[in-house]
Amino acid sequence: PATLAVFVGIFAAMAVLTVHHWSDQALGLREMRRVTRGRIVILTFDAHFGGLWLADYIPEIAELDRRQMPDMAEYGRWLGPVRIEPVPIPHDCTAGFLAAYWRRPAAYLDERVRSAISSFWMIGDVSPALERLERDLASGAWHQRYQALLEREHCDCGYRLVISEGE
């Protein structure tokens, strides 16, 4: 994390879906604040959000998030005053992070999609859950259960921008 902040310089720093992978989150973020006089912007996930349907199939995802994601209040302790804003995810997002396919559940059946999402390789074998998802998609049960999602253009999946303005 310190390398990123030094590379970006003293004017601004950014971290995108990475803080939860740092071995010492507090140290990394304090270092970003130390070397960055200006704005710090962090795209992260609020582990207490609890609204992603995929956790209905793979509850280990929610447990993993609770273990590795910093509590949103911690960012203020580490960076000073912060503003936290929701990041609505468009239905056709192709960025490849966990909730990018919130309205396209069949994407999670694709091994290439899962291989780009750290939650899947951290959890390990999710075959039984994927088989259940595949059955629910084939039977129409998924579409019936999550019909309201199919009508939305954007969805709050728990992703947040943490913004610290600095000096």
C-alpha positions as CSV (number, residue, x, y, z in Angstrom):
1,P,0.0,0.0,0.0
2,A,2.8,2.5,0.8
3,T,4.2,1.9,-2.7
4,L,0.9,2.9,-4.3
5,A,0.7,6.1,-2.3
6,V,4.3,7.1,-3.1
7,F,3.8,6.4,-6.8
8,V,0.6,8.5,-6.9
9,G,2.4,11.4,-5.1
10,I,1.2,13.9,-2.6
11,F,-1.8,15.2,-4.5
12,A,-4.2,12.2,-4.5
13,A,-4.3,8.5,-3.9
14,M,-6.7,5.8,-4.9
15,A,-7.3,2.2,-3.9
16,V,-9.8,0.0,-5.8
17,L,-11.2,-3.1,-4.2
18,T,-7.8,-3.9,-2.6
19,V,-7.7,-2.8,1.1
20,H,-9.3,-6.1,2.2
21,H,-6.2,-7.9,0.7
22,W,-3.7,-5.9,2.8
23,S,-2.0,-7.7,5.7
24,D,-2.1,-4.5,7.8
25,Q,-5.0,-2.3,6.6
26,A,-4.6,0.3,9.3
27,L,-0.9,0.7,8.6
28,G,-1.5,0.9,4.8
29,L,-4.2,3.5,5.1
30,R,-2.3,5.6,7.6
31,E,0.6,5.5,5.2
32,M,-1.6,6.7,2.4
33,R,-2.7,9.6,4.5
34,R,0.8,10.4,5.6
35,V,2.2,10.7,2.1
36,T,-0.9,12.1,0.4
37,R,-1.8,15.7,1.2
38,G,-4.9,15.7,-1.0
39,R,-7.8,13.5,-1.6
40,I,-7.8,9.7,-1.0
41,V,-10.6,7.7,-2.7
42,I,-11.2,4.1,-1.9
43,L,-13.6,1.8,-3.6
44,T,-14.5,-0.9,-1.1
45,F,-17.4,-3.0,0.2
46,D,-19.5,-2.7,3.3
47,A,-19.5,-6.1,4.8
48,H,-22.5,-5.3,6.9
49,F,-24.6,-4.5,3.8
50,G,-26.0,-8.0,3.5
51,G,-28.1,-7.6,0.4
52,L,-26.3,-9.5,-2.3
53,W,-28.4,-12.5,-3.5
54,L,-25.4,-14.6,-4.3
55,A,-24.9,-15.0,-0.5
56,D,-28.2,-16.9,-0.5
57,Y,-26.4,-19.6,-2.6
58,I,-22.9,-19.2,-1.2
59,P,-23.2,-18.0,2.5
60,E,-19.4,-18.3,2.8
61,I,-19.1,-15.1,0.8
62,A,-20.8,-13.0,3.5
63,E,-18.6,-14.7,6.2
64,L,-15.5,-14.0,4.2
65,D,-16.5,-10.4,3.7
66,R,-17.1,-10.0,7.5
67,R,-13.6,-11.4,8.2
68,Q,-11.6,-9.4,5.7
69,M,-13.4,-6.2,5.0
70,P,-12.7,-3.3,7.4
71,D,-15.7,-1.9,9.2
72,M,-16.7,1.4,7.5
73,A,-16.1,3.3,10.7
74,E,-12.5,2.3,10.7
75,Y,-11.7,4.4,7.6
76,G,-12.4,7.5,9.6
77,R,-10.1,6.4,12.4
78,W,-7.3,5.7,9.9
79,L,-7.7,8.6,7.5
80,G,-9.4,11.3,9.5
81,P,-12.8,12.7,8.4
82,V,-14.3,10.7,5.5
83,R,-17.4,10.8,3.4
84,I,-18.9,7.5,2.4
85,E,-21.1,7.2,-0.7
86,P,-22.9,4.2,-2.2
87,V,-21.8,3.1,-5.6
88,P,-24.8,1.8,-7.6
89,I,-23.7,-0.9,-10.0
90,P,-25.3,-0.8,-13.5
91,H,-27.0,-4.0,-14.7
92,D,-24.6,-4.3,-17.6
93,C,-21.4,-3.8,-15.7
94,T,-18.5,-5.9,-17.0
95,A,-15.8,-4.9,-14.6
96,G,-15.5,-8.4,-13.2
97,F,-15.8,-7.9,-9.5
98,L,-18.1,-10.0,-7.3
99,A,-21.4,-8.1,-7.8
100,A,-20.8,-7.0,-11.3
101,Y,-23.2,-9.7,-12.5
102,W,-26.0,-9.1,-10.0
103,R,-28.6,-9.1,-12.8
104,R,-26.9,-11.8,-14.9
105,P,-26.7,-14.8,-12.6
106,A,-25.7,-17.3,-15.2
107,A,-22.3,-15.5,-15.4
108,Y,-21.4,-17.0,-12.1
109,L,-21.5,-20.4,-13.7
110,D,-18.7,-19.5,-16.0
111,E,-15.3,-20.5,-14.6
112,R,-13.6,-17.6,-16.3
113,V,-15.8,-15.1,-14.5
114,R,-15.2,-16.8,-11.2
115,S,-11.5,-17.1,-11.7
116,A,-11.3,-13.2,-11.8
117,I,-13.1,-12.8,-8.5
118,S,-10.9,-13.3,-5.4
119,S,-13.9,-14.4,-3.2
120,F,-14.2,-17.6,-5.2
121,W,-10.6,-18.7,-5.0
122,M,-10.5,-17.8,-1.3
123,I,-13.5,-19.9,-0.5
124,G,-12.6,-22.8,-2.6
125,D,-15.0,-25.4,-4.0
126,V,-18.5,-23.9,-4.5
127,S,-19.7,-26.6,-6.8
128,P,-22.8,-27.6,-4.8
129,A,-23.9,-24.0,-4.6
130,L,-23.4,-23.5,-8.4
131,E,-25.3,-26.6,-9.2
132,R,-28.2,-25.3,-7.1
133,L,-28.0,-21.9,-8.9
134,E,-27.9,-23.7,-12.3
135,R,-31.0,-25.8,-11.3
136,D,-32.8,-22.6,-10.1
137,L,-32.0,-20.8,-13.4
138,A,-33.2,-23.7,-15.5
139,S,-36.4,-24.1,-13.5
140,G,-37.1,-20.4,-13.3
141,A,-37.0,-20.4,-9.5
142,W,-34.2,-17.8,-9.5
143,H,-36.1,-15.4,-11.8
144,Q,-39.2,-15.8,-9.7
145,R,-37.4,-15.2,-6.4
146,Y,-35.4,-12.2,-7.7
147,Q,-37.9,-10.7,-10.2
148,A,-37.6,-7.3,-8.6
149,L,-33.9,-7.2,-9.6
150,L,-34.6,-7.9,-13.2
151,E,-36.6,-4.6,-13.4
152,R,-33.8,-2.4,-12.1
153,E,-31.1,-0.6,-14.1
154,H,-28.8,-0.1,-11.1
155,C,-28.4,-1.8,-7.8
156,D,-26.8,-1.0,-4.5
157,C,-24.8,-4.1,-3.9
158,G,-22.9,-2.7,-0.9
159,Y,-20.0,-1.1,-2.7
160,R,-18.9,2.2,-1.2
161,L,-16.6,5.1,-2.0
162,V,-14.7,6.3,1.0
163,I,-13.4,9.8,0.4
164,S,-10.9,11.6,2.6
165,E,-10.3,15.2,1.5
166,G,-7.0,15.6,3.2
167,E,-5.4,18.9,4.0
